Amino acid sequence: MYSVKEIFYSLQGEGAQSGRPAIFVRFAGCNFWTGREEDRSSAICKFCDTDFVGTNGTLGGKYPNADSIVEVIKKNWKSSQPAYIIFTGGEPLLQLDRFLIDAIHHEKWIVAVETNGSVSAPANIDWICVSPKTPVSSLMQTCGNELKLVYPQKELEPADFEHLNFKHFFIQPMDGLDLKKNTALAIDFCLSNPKWKLSLQNHKYLNIR
Ligand code: SF4
């Protein structure tokens, strides 16, 4: 059984795959915050702006098995190109398992995941994006395709993550009231540390999902 908040078709807005059409499968639930405002101040992750609570979004629901998710994706991916599926959340690795990965691969589709890195990813994921919210010492997933650090975060120094095994290192300005200031800080940081590239949340600028 998979608890899914929503499934939708859009463009990836962030990181190295920015601009790529994708089916997003947003799982419900996260291990870093309940998603309730009254718990925000005591959460591990305090700046989240994603609604991952419940199963009431577009095509959300309790899916009994992997095939039931595949069927919904089939109806929403109209191209003969291999579908690019981004599992996100919440924390997707609390639910994404080898049955679902195998079912996606059976269709010759591509599996991507966006995780906070607190859970080790199962084998055979095609694209792993880790966005840490805790110090490097507590990361369980320390390799992948891209590491995307929301910036700035208290007590998280980009330099602490540079030795990890990722192809791309991104700095992404933290959204919210200080977005303008954080964007300026992120630009300065990348200019001074060219190992890191700037990631913007283009979907927000474009007003798409
Ligand atoms: S880890 Fe991600 S989904 Fe979970 S609370 Fe933080 S930003 Fe939100």
Boltz pocket constraint, residues with backbone or C-beta under 6 A from the ligand:
constraints:
  - pocket:
      binder: B
      contacts: [[A, 30], [A, 31], [A, 32], [A, 33], [A, 45], [A, 46], [A, 47], [A, 48], [A, 49], [A, 50], [A, 52], [A, 89], [A, 90], [A, 91], [A, 116], [A, 131], [A, 133]]
      max_distance: 6.0
